[in-house]
Amino acid sequence: RARLDDPAALRGVTGAAEAYLAAYQAANGSAGFGNVRDFVLDSIAGLDAVTVAPDGALTIGAMARQRDLERDATVARHCPLMVEALGQVGHRQTRNRGTIGGSLCHLDPAAELPLVAAASDAVLVAIGPKGRREMPFADFAQGFMTTALEAEELLVAVRLPPLPAGAGCCFLEFARRHGDFAIVAVAVTLLPDAAGRIAEARIALGGVGAVPLRLPAAEAALRGATPDAFAQAVAATGQVLMHRFFCR
């Protein structure tokens, strides 16, 4: 079995770095359309583990199956936003094959898991001939279906920061039918302070741009407010979208 600390051996598993990306894509919804060739990465050990660091940070191997994550108690405890989102991803049949790394490498702007990564300040871990590299999701998502992975790099894990006690989250999307690609989706996490006000808000939209879109103006509007202050955030969000799509 190939090891994650041996990039040369990893290259030998499929014969080309491009095959890694194809394998990830084949494991998610693209395979359902028959337009991505299937590869097998079962001979690479350690790509599907779910671990929690002492500080509460959650690390998920890139080949962890979506259906397994959807039902994983550790994921539900440390990243409930992901569990909510996974219930909207395709159907059970596709989630049984789809992987978190597949969705992130495919980087469909309407996909749920890239939106969760954006809203969670996820850090993506890659390895290659030059060694290990960590990238914030904002740097990983370069453009429409384009990642920052280099030609011989392999995405091996996704790390999500600790979720403080009392934090709340929500994932909603609008699609023509359940299981269809989202027309628009929103992921929100609110982190409270000791007084019950919002210390930090993380808001991201999917399906409205080339990559998931964070809304800093809406996040700033909620900071220091009570949790029922969404009217301000909605107004700020509307201004951002008006400027983005109609004021060019």
Disulfide bonds with the S-S distance in Angstrom:
none
